[in-house]
Amino acid sequence: MQKHPIKVAVVSDVACPWCYVGKRRLESALQQWQGAPVEVTWHPFQLDPTIPEAGYDRDTYLTNKFGDRDLTDAMMHITEAGEGITLILGVL
């Protein structure tokens, strides 16, 4: 077995639902991993720095970013991607 840990750097926006899905999938993969130790380092990233501090409601944000709201619904399969992921309070 490899003695040196595998180093993984993750750049993620904590407000991004896709980043959360990726985080949970990484956690699941690491629980199943039986190889060398893995060290994960998290780095913050803001996907859209133009958002005001107060934020936008979801519909306004998606319409501003992508245009047609119906098209954004087709692109956002977050529900299907997140199925089977249990939200643990305090873990983001």
TAPEMO-V391687 format. One record per run of one state. SS is the DSSP state (~ for helix, > for strand, _ for the rest). FROM is the first residue (numbers start at 1). TO is the last residue. Records with the same first field share a line. If there is no record, write none. Layout:
SS = FROM-TO ; FROM-TO
This chain:
_ = 1-5 ; 13-16 ; 33-37 ; 45-57 ; 67-68 ; 76-77 ; 83-92
> = 6-12 ; 38-44
~ = 17-32 ; 58-66 ; 69-75 ; 78-82
